[in-house]
Amino acid sequence: MVFVSQQFGDGSRSINYDLIPTAVFCQPNIGTVGLTEEQASEQYPGDVDVYTSEFRALKHTLSGSTERTLMKLLVRRSDDKVLGAHMVGEESGEIIQGIAVALQAGATKAHFDSTLGIHPTGAEEFVTMRSVTRAV
């Protein structure tokens, strides 16, 4: 629709190319939106907090599967803005699509922290990350 607006309409619509959500539907799925850790550290040196979570889904305790999930949030420390979200695990594409809306709206880490998680889901990890894993 942005293309149609630009080429045939009034040109009022635009797209933020920094926030295009992407998914790879392999096993496990990969989902990403926003800056990578490397990009964030280059653009905002010394001002990026990295939050990560790695876990085995609750349902796998019964199934015996060893599949794990990895999630990462990149947050600009100076204003708390979430710069990127990345996930490897079941339903990553679906989860990242929702997070892309939040990032497009300018979500901060405080917004994520104040959101109640749905338990037990993998997505709840994005709203329960409390400790900085590392700063870049």
N, CA, C and O atoms as CSV, one atom per row, in Angstrom:
chain,resi,resn,atom,element,x,y,z
A,1,MET,N,N,0.816,-1.193,0.000
A,1,MET,CA,C,0.000,0.000,0.000
A,1,MET,C,C,0.866,1.265,0.000
A,1,MET,O,O,0.471,2.298,-0.542
A,2,VAL,N,N,2.043,1.173,0.610
A,2,VAL,CA,C,2.956,2.314,0.562
A,2,VAL,C,C,3.386,2.561,-0.877
A,2,VAL,O,O,3.431,3.708,-1.322
A,3,PHE,N,N,3.704,1.496,-1.611
A,3,PHE,CA,C,4.083,1.624,-3.019
A,3,PHE,C,C,2.961,2.285,-3.817
A,3,PHE,O,O,3.216,3.194,-4.608
A,4,VAL,N,N,1.738,1.841,-3.619
A,4,VAL,CA,C,0.591,2.410,-4.331
A,4,VAL,C,C,0.463,3.899,-4.006
A,4,VAL,O,O,0.234,4.718,-4.896
A,5,SER,N,N,0.613,4.241,-2.720
A,5,SER,CA,C,0.525,5.649,-2.319
A,5,SER,C,C,1.619,6.483,-2.979
A,5,SER,O,O,1.369,7.595,-3.444
A,6,GLN,N,N,2.839,5.933,-3.015
A,6,GLN,CA,C,3.965,6.670,-3.595
A,6,GLN,C,C,3.847,6.809,-5.111
A,6,GLN,O,O,4.154,7.866,-5.662
A,7,GLN,N,N,3.406,5.748,-5.790
A,7,GLN,CA,C,3.387,5.744,-7.247
A,7,GLN,C,C,2.107,6.297,-7.857
A,7,GLN,O,O,2.138,6.910,-8.924
A,8,PHE,N,N,0.992,6.083,-7.188
A,8,PHE,CA,C,-0.293,6.438,-7.800
A,8,PHE,C,C,-1.156,7.348,-6.943
A,8,PHE,O,O,-2.171,7.867,-7.408
A,9,GLY,N,N,-0.761,7.542,-5.709
A,9,GLY,CA,C,-1.572,8.350,-4.807
A,9,GLY,C,C,-0.913,9.676,-4.507
A,9,GLY,O,O,-0.178,10.235,-5.322
A,10,ASP,N,N,-1.194,10.161,-3.319
A,10,ASP,CA,C,-0.672,11.471,-2.919
A,10,ASP,C,C,0.722,11.388,-2.292
A,10,ASP,O,O,1.296,12.415,-1.930
A,11,GLY,N,N,1.271,10.173,-2.161
A,11,GLY,CA,C,2.629,10.023,-1.626
A,11,GLY,C,C,2.739,10.250,-0.136
A,11,GLY,O,O,3.842,10.425,0.382
A,12,SER,N,N,1.620,10.252,0.562
A,12,SER,CA,C,1.636,10.570,1.984
A,12,SER,C,C,2.098,9.408,2.869
A,12,SER,O,O,2.465,9.617,4.025
A,13,ARG,N,N,2.080,8.204,2.337
A,13,ARG,CA,C,2.505,7.056,3.145
A,13,ARG,C,C,3.978,6.774,2.914
A,13,ARG,O,O,4.496,6.947,1.811
A,14,SER,N,N,4.647,6.333,3.982
A,14,SER,CA,C,6.059,5.971,3.875
A,14,SER,C,C,6.314,4.747,4.749
A,14,SER,O,O,5.445,4.310,5.503
A,15,ILE,N,N,7.497,4.216,4.632
A,15,ILE,CA,C,7.857,3.024,5.403
A,15,ILE,C,C,9.181,3.268,6.105
A,15,ILE,O,O,10.077,3.916,5.564
A,16,ASN,N,N,9.291,2.743,7.310
A,16,ASN,CA,C,10.535,2.823,8.064
A,16,ASN,C,C,11.318,1.545,7.775
A,16,ASN,O,O,10.975,0.482,8.292
A,17,TYR,N,N,12.337,1.634,6.978
A,17,TYR,CA,C,13.098,0.456,6.578
A,17,TYR,C,C,13.925,-0.133,7.714
A,17,TYR,O,O,14.441,-1.243,7.583
A,18,ASP,N,N,14.063,0.588,8.831
A,18,ASP,CA,C,14.773,0.061,9.991
A,18,ASP,C,C,13.922,-0.930,10.771
A,18,ASP,O,O,14.449,-1.686,11.587
A,19,LEU,N,N,12.621,-0.937,10.534
A,19,LEU,CA,C,11.725,-1.765,11.344
A,19,LEU,C,C,10.917,-2.762,10.523
A,19,LEU,O,O,9.729,-2.959,10.777
A,20,ILE,N,N,11.543,-3.378,9.559
A,20,ILE,CA,C,10.857,-4.392,8.756
A,20,ILE,C,C,11.016,-5.739,9.457
A,20,ILE,O,O,12.129,-6.253,9.566
A,21,PRO,N,N,9.912,-6.313,9.932
A,21,PRO,CA,C,10.020,-7.622,10.579
A,21,PRO,C,C,10.330,-8.700,9.546
A,21,PRO,O,O,9.849,-8.658,8.414
A,22,THR,N,N,11.135,-9.654,9.961
A,22,THR,CA,C,11.565,-10.722,9.074
A,22,THR,C,C,11.467,-12.052,9.810
A,22,THR,O,O,11.747,-12.134,11.006
A,23,ALA,N,N,11.070,-13.087,9.086
A,23,ALA,CA,C,11.010,-14.420,9.684
A,23,ALA,C,C,11.581,-15.438,8.708
A,23,ALA,O,O,11.440,-15.310,7.492
A,24,VAL,N,N,12.222,-16.438,9.264
A,24,VAL,CA,C,12.696,-17.585,8.504
A,24,VAL,C,C,11.961,-18.790,9.083
A,24,VAL,O,O,12.097,-19.101,10.266
A,25,PHE,N,N,11.183,-19.461,8.242
A,25,PHE,CA,C,10.347,-20.547,8.719
A,25,PHE,C,C,11.064,-21.887,8.596
A,25,PHE,O,O,10.661,-22.779,7.849
A,26,CYS,N,N,12.138,-21.983,9.360
A,26,CYS,CA,C,12.900,-23.213,9.459
A,26,CYS,C,C,12.575,-23.825,10.826
A,26,CYS,O,O,11.694,-23.332,11.531
A,27,GLN,N,N,13.275,-24.885,11.198
A,27,GLN,CA,C,13.066,-25.480,12.516
A,27,GLN,C,C,14.321,-25.282,13.340
A,27,GLN,O,O,15.344,-25.874,12.994
A,28,PRO,N,N,14.323,-24.509,14.381
A,28,PRO,CA,C,13.226,-23.673,14.860
A,28,PRO,C,C,13.122,-22.391,14.034
A,28,PRO,O,O,14.047,-22.035,13.304
A,29,ASN,N,N,11.998,-21.713,14.156
A,29,ASN,CA,C,11.786,-20.454,13.443
A,29,ASN,C,C,12.755,-19.387,13.940
A,29,ASN,O,O,13.236,-19.440,15.071
A,30,ILE,N,N,13.032,-18.409,13.060
A,30,ILE,CA,C,13.835,-17.244,13.415
A,30,ILE,C,C,12.998,-16.015,13.106
A,30,ILE,O,O,12.413,-15.915,12.027
A,31,GLY,N,N,12.936,-15.086,14.040
A,31,GLY,CA,C,12.216,-13.838,13.816
A,31,GLY,C,C,13.052,-12.672,14.292
A,31,GLY,O,O,13.741,-12.766,15.308
A,32,THR,N,N,12.994,-11.566,13.558
A,32,THR,CA,C,13.801,-10.405,13.913
A,32,THR,C,C,13.131,-9.124,13.446
A,32,THR,O,O,12.456,-9.107,12.416
A,33,VAL,N,N,13.317,-8.060,14.201
A,33,VAL,CA,C,12.859,-6.737,13.803
A,33,VAL,C,C,13.780,-5.704,14.449
A,33,VAL,O,O,14.191,-5.855,15.599
A,34,GLY,N,N,14.090,-4.673,13.704
A,34,GLY,CA,C,14.933,-3.604,14.237
A,34,GLY,C,C,16.414,-3.872,14.051
A,34,GLY,O,O,16.824,-4.703,13.241
A,35,LEU,N,N,17.198,-3.146,14.824
A,35,LEU,CA,C,18.646,-3.226,14.703
A,35,LEU,C,C,19.191,-4.513,15.288
A,35,LEU,O,O,18.648,-5.049,16.255
A,36,THR,N,N,20.266,-5.005,14.695
A,36,THR,CA,C,21.001,-6.116,15.285
A,36,THR,C,C,21.871,-5.551,16.406
A,36,THR,O,O,22.013,-4.334,16.530
A,37,GLU,N,N,22.442,-6.416,17.208
A,37,GLU,CA,C,23.322,-5.957,18.283
A,37,GLU,C,C,24.516,-5.198,17.715
A,37,GLU,O,O,24.922,-4.170,18.257
A,38,GLU,N,N,25.069,-5.704,16.631
A,38,GLU,CA,C,26.215,-5.040,15.999
A,38,GLU,C,C,25.822,-3.649,15.481
A,38,GLU,O,O,26.548,-2.680,15.706
A,39,GLN,N,N,24.696,-3.548,14.801
A,39,GLN,CA,C,24.235,-2.253,14.286
A,39,GLN,C,C,23.964,-1.277,15.422
A,39,GLN,O,O,24.341,-0.108,15.345
A,40,ALA,N,N,23.313,-1.757,16.471
A,40,ALA,CA,C,22.987,-0.894,17.613
A,40,ALA,C,C,24.251,-0.368,18.277
A,40,ALA,O,O,24.320,0.807,18.639
A,41,SER,N,N,25.258,-1.233,18.442
A,41,SER,CA,C,26.492,-0.789,19.091
A,41,SER,C,C,27.270,0.183,18.216
A,41,SER,O,O,27.967,1.057,18.731
A,42,GLU,N,N,27.158,0.040,16.897
A,42,GLU,CA,C,27.812,0.982,15.985
A,42,GLU,C,C,27.110,2.336,15.994
A,42,GLU,O,O,27.769,3.376,15.996
A,43,GLN,N,N,25.776,2.330,16.000
A,43,GLN,CA,C,25.017,3.582,15.946
A,43,GLN,C,C,24.961,4.297,17.291
A,43,GLN,O,O,24.903,5.526,17.336
A,44,TYR,N,N,24.979,3.544,18.380
A,44,TYR,CA,C,24.845,4.120,19.721
A,44,TYR,C,C,25.914,3.527,20.643
A,44,TYR,O,O,25.579,2.856,21.619
A,45,PRO,N,N,27.194,3.766,20.347
A,45,PRO,CA,C,28.266,3.134,21.125
A,45,PRO,C,C,28.177,3.471,22.618
A,45,PRO,O,O,28.053,4.631,23.013
A,46,GLY,N,N,28.246,2.421,23.422
A,46,GLY,CA,C,28.213,2.596,24.873
A,46,GLY,C,C,26.851,2.946,25.428
A,46,GLY,O,O,26.738,3.242,26.617
A,47,ASP,N,N,25.810,2.924,24.608
A,47,ASP,CA,C,24.477,3.351,25.049
A,47,ASP,C,C,23.417,2.269,24.822
A,47,ASP,O,O,22.226,2.574,24.766
A,48,VAL,N,N,23.841,1.018,24.691
A,48,VAL,CA,C,22.892,-0.049,24.391
A,48,VAL,C,C,22.975,-1.138,25.460
A,48,VAL,O,O,24.049,-1.664,25.754
A,49,ASP,N,N,21.824,-1.459,26.029
A,49,ASP,CA,C,21.719,-2.584,26.951
A,49,ASP,C,C,21.126,-3.765,26.198
A,49,ASP,O,O,20.181,-3.609,25.425
A,50,VAL,N,N,21.681,-4.933,26.427
A,50,VAL,CA,C,21.225,-6.158,25.787
A,50,VAL,C,C,20.572,-7.035,26.852
A,50,VAL,O,O,21.182,-7.353,27.873
A,51,TYR,N,N,19.339,-7.414,26.601
A,51,TYR,CA,C,18.601,-8.330,27.467
A,51,TYR,C,C,18.434,-9.635,26.697
A,51,TYR,O,O,18.055,-9.617,25.526
A,52,THR,N,N,18.709,-10.747,27.331
A,52,THR,CA,C,18.538,-12.025,26.658
A,52,THR,C,C,17.807,-13.009,27.567
A,52,THR,O,O,17.795,-12.880,28.791
A,53,SER,N,N,17.212,-13.976,26.928
A,53,SER,CA,C,16.562,-15.070,27.642
A,53,SER,C,C,16.742,-16.339,26.819
A,53,SER,O,O,16.523,-16.348,25.607
A,54,GLU,N,N,17.137,-17.390,27.487
A,54,GLU,CA,C,17.238,-18.693,26.840
A,54,GLU,C,C,16.545,-19.687,27.754
A,54,GLU,O,O,16.826,-19.739,28.951
A,55,PHE,N,N,15.638,-20.476,27.188
A,55,PHE,CA,C,14.871,-21.386,28.033
A,55,PHE,C,C,14.346,-22.568,27.229
A,55,PHE,O,O,14.353,-22.563,25.998
A,56,ARG,N,N,13.907,-23.544,27.934
A,56,ARG,CA,C,13.225,-24.700,27.364
A,56,ARG,C,C,11.746,-24.520,27.680
A,56,ARG,O,O,11.374,-24.383,28.845
A,57,ALA,N,N,10.907,-24.519,26.662
A,57,ALA,CA,C,9.477,-24.284,26.848
A,57,ALA,C,C,8.882,-25.279,27.835
A,57,ALA,O,O,9.252,-26.452,27.852
A,58,LEU,N,N,7.966,-24.800,28.647
A,58,LEU,CA,C,7.326,-25.612,29.670
A,58,LEU,C,C,6.746,-26.907,29.097
A,58,LEU,O,O,6.854,-27.965,29.717
A,59,LYS,N,N,6.138,-26.822,27.925
A,59,LYS,CA,C,5.520,-28.015,27.339
A,59,LYS,C,C,6.551,-29.092,27.008
A,59,LYS,O,O,6.208,-30.270,26.914
A,60,HIS,N,N,7.806,-28.697,26.832
A,60,HIS,CA,C,8.839,-29.671,26.503
A,60,HIS,C,C,9.310,-30.473,27.716
A,60,HIS,O,O,9.996,-31.483,27.559
A,61,THR,N,N,8.953,-30.038,28.910
A,61,THR,CA,C,9.326,-30.822,30.085
A,61,THR,C,C,8.588,-32.155,30.090
A,61,THR,O,O,9.100,-33.152,30.600
A,62,LEU,N,N,7.389,-32.170,29.523
A,62,LEU,CA,C,6.624,-33.418,29.433
A,62,LEU,C,C,6.963,-34.216,28.182
A,62,LEU,O,O,6.997,-35.447,28.208
A,63,SER,N,N,7.215,-33.498,27.077
A,63,SER,CA,C,7.479,-34.199,25.815
A,63,SER,C,C,8.891,-34.770,25.753
A,63,SER,O,O,9.155,-35.698,24.988
A,64,GLY,N,N,9.790,-34.221,26.551
A,64,GLY,CA,C,11.172,-34.686,26.532
A,64,GLY,C,C,12.028,-34.006,25.475
A,64,GLY,O,O,13.219,-34.296,25.367
A,65,SER,N,N,11.435,-33.102,24.691
A,65,SER,CA,C,12.195,-32.393,23.668
A,65,SER,C,C,13.267,-31.519,24.313
A,65,SER,O,O,13.038,-30.926,25.367
A,66,THR,N,N,14.413,-31.442,23.689
A,66,THR,CA,C,15.493,-30.593,24.199
A,66,THR,C,C,15.523,-29.234,23.496
A,66,THR,O,O,16.437,-28.442,23.724
A,67,GLU,N,N,14.519,-28.953,22.634
A,67,GLU,CA,C,14.478,-27.687,21.908
A,67,GLU,C,C,14.459,-26.518,22.887
A,67,GLU,O,O,13.740,-26.525,23.887
A,68,ARG,N,N,15.276,-25.514,22.566
A,68,ARG,CA,C,15.372,-24.323,23.411
A,68,ARG,C,C,14.964,-23.102,22.604
A,68,ARG,O,O,14.933,-23.133,21.373
A,69,THR,N,N,14.658,-22.046,23.302
A,69,THR,CA,C,14.271,-20.778,22.685
A,69,THR,C,C,15.250,-19.702,23.143
A,69,THR,O,O,15.647,-19.670,24.308
A,70,LEU,N,N,15.636,-18.823,22.222
A,70,LEU,CA,C,16.527,-17.704,22.527
A,70,LEU,C,C,15.829,-16.420,22.129
A,70,LEU,O,O,15.263,-16.323,21.040
A,71,MET,N,N,15.869,-15.430,23.016
A,71,MET,CA,C,15.281,-14.120,22.731
A,71,MET,C,C,16.263,-13.031,23.133
A,71,MET,O,O,17.053,-13.194,24.063
A,72,LYS,N,N,16.194,-11.917,22.413
A,72,LYS,CA,C,17.077,-10.795,22.703
A,72,LYS,C,C,16.331,-9.487,22.468
A,72,LYS,O,O,15.636,-9.331,21.464
A,73,LEU,N,N,16.479,-8.555,23.394
A,73,LEU,CA,C,15.984,-7.188,23.231
A,73,LEU,C,C,17.173,-6.249,23.311
A,73,LEU,O,O,18.042,-6.413,24.168
A,74,LEU,N,N,17.217,-5.261,22.420
A,74,LEU,CA,C,18.254,-4.235,22.434
A,74,LEU,C,C,17.595,-2.922,22.811
A,74,LEU,O,O,16.639,-2.489,22.168
A,75,VAL,N,N,18.111,-2.289,23.858
A,75,VAL,CA,C,17.483,-1.092,24.406
A,75,VAL,C,C,18.501,0.034,24.501
A,75,VAL,O,O,19.588,-0.140,25.052
A,76,ARG,N,N,18.133,1.203,23.953
A,76,ARG,CA,C,19.009,2.376,24.084
A,76,ARG,C,C,18.851,2.911,25.503
A,76,ARG,O,O,17.776,3.369,25.889
A,77,ARG,N,N,19.918,2.849,26.262
A,77,ARG,CA,C,19.906,3.207,27.677
A,77,ARG,C,C,19.479,4.655,27.917
A,77,ARG,O,O,18.757,4.934,28.875
A,78,SER,N,N,19.911,5.565,27.068
A,78,SER,CA,C,19.667,6.991,27.308
A,78,SER,C,C,18.192,7.374,27.291
A,78,SER,O,O,17.799,8.321,27.973
A,79,ASP,N,N,17.371,6.664,26.532
A,79,ASP,CA,C,15.942,7.003,26.490
A,79,ASP,C,C,15.020,5.795,26.638
A,79,ASP,O,O,13.801,5.930,26.524
A,80,ASP,N,N,15.596,4.604,26.893
A,80,ASP,CA,C,14.827,3.391,27.157
A,80,ASP,C,C,14.120,2.835,25.924
A,80,ASP,O,O,13.303,1.923,26.045
A,81,LYS,N,N,14.420,3.368,24.744
A,81,LYS,CA,C,13.748,2.913,23.518
A,81,LYS,C,C,14.257,1.540,23.092
A,81,LYS,O,O,15.462,1.287,23.088
A,82,VAL,N,N,13.326,0.657,22.733
A,82,VAL,CA,C,13.690,-0.669,22.229
A,82,VAL,C,C,14.102,-0.505,20.769
A,82,VAL,O,O,13.321,-0.025,19.948
A,83,LEU,N,N,15.322,-0.904,20.453
A,83,LEU,CA,C,15.888,-0.744,19.112
A,83,LEU,C,C,15.760,-2.000,18.261
A,83,LEU,O,O,15.757,-1.922,17.033
A,84,GLY,N,N,15.654,-3.156,18.909
A,84,GLY,CA,C,15.571,-4.404,18.168
A,84,GLY,C,C,15.074,-5.531,19.041
A,84,GLY,O,O,15.251,-5.526,20.259
A,85,ALA,N,N,14.448,-6.497,18.392
A,85,ALA,CA,C,13.986,-7.703,19.079
A,85,ALA,C,C,14.276,-8.890,18.164
A,85,ALA,O,O,14.024,-8.833,16.960
A,86,HIS,N,N,14.802,-9.952,18.738
A,86,HIS,CA,C,15.222,-11.098,17.960
A,86,HIS,C,C,14.848,-12.379,18.698
A,86,HIS,O,O,14.893,-12.437,19.927
A,87,MET,N,N,14.480,-13.398,17.937
A,87,MET,CA,C,14.034,-14.642,18.562
A,87,MET,C,C,14.351,-15.831,17.670
A,87,MET,O,O,14.207,-15.767,16.450
A,88,VAL,N,N,14.783,-16.911,18.297
A,88,VAL,CA,C,14.926,-18.205,17.640
A,88,VAL,C,C,14.113,-19.170,18.484
A,88,VAL,O,O,14.428,-19.406,19.650
A,89,GLY,N,N,13.072,-19.723,17.895
A,89,GLY,CA,C,12.219,-20.641,18.628
A,89,GLY,C,C,10.853,-20.748,17.979
A,89,GLY,O,O,10.556,-20.085,16.985
A,90,GLU,N,N,10.044,-21.590,18.562
A,90,GLU,CA,C,8.712,-21.847,18.033
A,90,GLU,C,C,7.877,-20.567,17.933
A,90,GLU,O,O,7.837,-19.761,18.863
A,91,GLU,N,N,7.219,-20.402,16.798
A,91,GLU,CA,C,6.313,-19.267,16.532
A,91,GLU,C,C,7.018,-17.910,16.527
A,91,GLU,O,O,6.384,-16.886,16.779
A,92,SER,N,N,8.315,-17.891,16.245
A,92,SER,CA,C,9.058,-16.622,16.225
A,92,SER,C,C,8.456,-15.600,15.275
A,92,SER,O,O,8.353,-14.422,15.615
A,93,GLY,N,N,8.060,-16.039,14.094
A,93,GLY,CA,C,7.475,-15.106,13.129
A,93,GLY,C,C,6.222,-14.441,13.669
A,93,GLY,O,O,6.052,-13.228,13.541
A,94,GLU,N,N,5.352,-15.224,14.268
A,94,GLU,CA,C,4.108,-14.679,14.832
A,94,GLU,C,C,4.398,-13.691,15.957
A,94,GLU,O,O,3.795,-12.620,16.027
A,95,ILE,N,N,5.314,-14.056,16.821
A,95,ILE,CA,C,5.626,-13.214,17.978
A,95,ILE,C,C,6.300,-11.915,17.543
A,95,ILE,O,O,5.944,-10.838,18.020
A,96,ILE,N,N,7.266,-12.017,16.644
A,96,ILE,CA,C,7.981,-10.819,16.189
A,96,ILE,C,C,7.051,-9.872,15.437
A,96,ILE,O,O,7.226,-8.656,15.511
A,97,GLN,N,N,6.063,-10.409,14.714
A,97,GLN,CA,C,5.112,-9.533,14.022
A,97,GLN,C,C,4.415,-8.600,15.019
A,97,GLN,O,O,4.257,-7.409,14.750
A,98,GLY,N,N,4.006,-9.134,16.150
A,98,GLY,CA,C,3.374,-8.300,17.170
A,98,GLY,C,C,4.332,-7.299,17.782
A,98,GLY,O,O,3.962,-6.155,18.046
A,99,ILE,N,N,5.556,-7.726,18.006
A,99,ILE,CA,C,6.555,-6.818,18.579
A,99,ILE,C,C,6.911,-5.717,17.595
A,99,ILE,O,O,7.231,-4.601,18.005
A,100,ALA,N,N,6.860,-6.016,16.298
A,100,ALA,CA,C,7.137,-4.996,15.282
A,100,ALA,C,C,6.168,-3.824,15.405
A,100,ALA,O,O,6.559,-2.673,15.212
A,101,VAL,N,N,4.922,-4.109,15.721
A,101,VAL,CA,C,3.935,-3.035,15.916
A,101,VAL,C,C,4.364,-2.157,17.087
A,101,VAL,O,O,4.310,-0.930,17.005
A,102,ALA,N,N,4.790,-2.793,18.174
A,102,ALA,CA,C,5.231,-2.041,19.348
A,102,ALA,C,C,6.436,-1.160,19.029
A,102,ALA,O,O,6.488,-0.003,19.446
A,103,LEU,N,N,7.405,-1.704,18.292
A,103,LEU,CA,C,8.584,-0.916,17.945
A,103,LEU,C,C,8.227,0.226,17.013
A,103,LEU,O,O,8.764,1.326,17.140
A,104,GLN,N,N,7.327,-0.030,16.080
A,104,GLN,CA,C,6.875,1.030,15.165
A,104,GLN,C,C,6.221,2.176,15.956
A,104,GLN,O,O,6.311,3.342,15.571
A,105,ALA,N,N,5.573,1.823,17.054
A,105,ALA,CA,C,4.912,2.827,17.897
A,105,ALA,C,C,5.882,3.502,18.868
A,105,ALA,O,O,5.483,4.388,19.624
A,106,GLY,N,N,7.153,3.090,18.851
A,106,GLY,CA,C,8.152,3.726,19.705
A,106,GLY,C,C,8.235,3.152,21.105
A,106,GLY,O,O,8.572,3.865,22.050
A,107,ALA,N,N,7.932,1.879,21.250
A,107,ALA,CA,C,7.914,1.243,22.570
A,107,ALA,C,C,9.254,1.381,23.296
A,107,ALA,O,O,10.327,1.350,22.694
A,108,THR,N,N,9.141,1.532,24.596
A,108,THR,CA,C,10.310,1.576,25.467
A,108,THR,C,C,10.370,0.274,26.268
A,108,THR,O,O,9.418,-0.506,26.285
A,109,LYS,N,N,11.488,0.060,26.918
A,109,LYS,CA,C,11.608,-1.111,27.783
A,109,LYS,C,C,10.581,-1.024,28.901
A,109,LYS,O,O,10.055,-2.051,29.333
A,110,ALA,N,N,10.287,0.173,29.375
A,110,ALA,CA,C,9.264,0.341,30.416
A,110,ALA,C,C,7.895,-0.120,29.920
A,110,ALA,O,O,7.113,-0.668,30.697
A,111,HIS,N,N,7.594,0.091,28.643
A,111,HIS,CA,C,6.330,-0.406,28.083
A,111,HIS,C,C,6.300,-1.929,28.128
A,111,HIS,O,O,5.296,-2.526,28.519
A,112,PHE,N,N,7.412,-2.559,27.724
A,112,PHE,CA,C,7.478,-4.018,27.778
A,112,PHE,C,C,7.316,-4.501,29.223
A,112,PHE,O,O,6.574,-5.446,29.488
A,113,ASP,N,N,8.021,-3.839,30.159
A,113,ASP,CA,C,7.990,-4.247,31.565
A,113,ASP,C,C,6.606,-4.099,32.187
A,113,ASP,O,O,6.253,-4.848,33.098
A,114,SER,N,N,5.825,-3.146,31.705
A,114,SER,CA,C,4.506,-2.918,32.295
A,114,SER,C,C,3.405,-3.742,31.627
A,114,SER,O,O,2.234,-3.624,31.990
A,115,THR,N,N,3.775,-4.572,30.656
A,115,THR,CA,C,2.809,-5.414,29.958
A,115,THR,C,C,2.713,-6.769,30.647
A,115,THR,O,O,3.728,-7.418,30.901
A,116,LEU,N,N,1.515,-7.183,30.940
A,116,LEU,CA,C,1.291,-8.476,31.576
A,116,LEU,C,C,1.493,-9.588,30.556
A,116,LEU,O,O,0.920,-9.545,29.468
A,117,GLY,N,N,2.287,-10.561,30.895
A,117,GLY,CA,C,2.562,-11.683,29.998
A,117,GLY,C,C,1.486,-12.751,30.084
A,117,GLY,O,O,0.868,-12.942,31.132
A,118,ILE,N,N,1.268,-13.440,28.983
A,118,ILE,CA,C,0.340,-14.569,28.961
A,118,ILE,C,C,1.138,-15.817,29.308
A,118,ILE,O,O,2.093,-16.163,28.613
A,119,HIS,N,N,0.744,-16.492,30.387
A,119,HIS,CA,C,1.483,-17.664,30.855
A,119,HIS,C,C,0.670,-18.927,30.636
A,119,HIS,O,O,-0.523,-18.924,30.939
A,120,PRO,N,N,1.233,-19.975,30.140
A,120,PRO,CA,C,2.626,-20.147,29.727
A,120,PRO,C,C,2.772,-19.986,28.223
A,120,PRO,O,O,2.289,-20.826,27.463
A,121,THR,N,N,3.416,-18.942,27.790
A,121,THR,CA,C,3.738,-18.755,26.378
A,121,THR,C,C,5.204,-18.360,26.266
A,121,THR,O,O,5.797,-17.864,27.224
A,122,GLY,N,N,5.778,-18.581,25.103
A,122,GLY,CA,C,7.136,-18.127,24.866
A,122,GLY,C,C,7.196,-16.605,24.815
A,122,GLY,O,O,8.165,-16.000,25.273
A,123,ALA,N,N,6.158,-15.992,24.259
A,123,ALA,CA,C,6.146,-14.536,24.085
A,123,ALA,C,C,6.257,-13.783,25.400
A,123,ALA,O,O,6.744,-12.653,25.424
A,124,GLU,N,N,5.817,-14.388,26.486
A,124,GLU,CA,C,5.859,-13.688,27.772
A,124,GLU,C,C,7.279,-13.344,28.193
A,124,GLU,O,O,7.485,-12.428,28.990
A,125,GLU,N,N,8.253,-14.063,27.671
A,125,GLU,CA,C,9.646,-13.771,28.020
A,125,GLU,C,C,10.051,-12.357,27.624
A,125,GLU,O,O,10.879,-11.738,28.292
A,126,PHE,N,N,9.468,-11.839,26.533
A,126,PHE,CA,C,9.809,-10.475,26.099
A,126,PHE,C,C,9.354,-9.426,27.111
A,126,PHE,O,O,9.912,-8.329,27.144
A,127,VAL,N,N,8.364,-9.735,27.928
A,127,VAL,CA,C,7.887,-8.759,28.902
A,127,VAL,C,C,8.336,-9.082,30.326
A,127,VAL,O,O,7.940,-8.405,31.275
A,128,THR,N,N,9.163,-10.116,30.472
A,128,THR,CA,C,9.657,-10.445,31.808
A,128,THR,C,C,11.177,-10.360,31.928
A,128,THR,O,O,11.732,-10.700,32.972
A,129,MET,N,N,11.854,-9.914,30.876
A,129,MET,CA,C,13.316,-9.730,30.944
A,129,MET,C,C,13.601,-8.543,31.857
A,129,MET,O,O,13.190,-7.422,31.559
A,130,ARG,N,N,14.294,-8.774,32.956
A,130,ARG,CA,C,14.530,-7.705,33.918
A,130,ARG,C,C,16.005,-7.327,34.084
A,130,ARG,O,O,16.314,-6.220,34.524
A,131,SER,N,N,16.904,-8.228,33.740
A,131,SER,CA,C,18.324,-7.991,33.995
A,131,SER,C,C,19.079,-7.806,32.681
A,131,SER,O,O,18.901,-8.558,31.722
A,132,VAL,N,N,19.916,-6.793,32.672
A,132,VAL,CA,C,20.783,-6.551,31.508
A,132,VAL,C,C,21.812,-7.675,31.448
A,132,VAL,O,O,22.496,-7.954,32.432
A,133,THR,N,N,21.916,-8.313,30.293
A,133,THR,CA,C,22.897,-9.380,30.084
A,133,THR,C,C,24.278,-8.792,29.837
A,133,THR,O,O,25.282,-9.285,30.351
A,134,ARG,N,N,24.309,-7.728,29.039
A,134,ARG,CA,C,25.561,-7.042,28.753
A,134,ARG,C,C,25.241,-5.659,28.183
A,134,ARG,O,O,24.127,-5.407,27.723
A,135,ALA,N,N,26.216,-4.784,28.220
A,135,ALA,CA,C,26.092,-3.447,27.636
A,135,ALA,C,C,27.075,-3.342,26.487
A,135,ALA,O,O,28.203,-3.828,26.579
A,136,VAL,N,N,26.649,-2.709,25.403
A,136,VAL,CA,C,27.525,-2.524,24.245
A,136,VAL,C,C,27.529,-1.077,23.812
A,136,VAL,O,O,28.209,-0.723,22.849
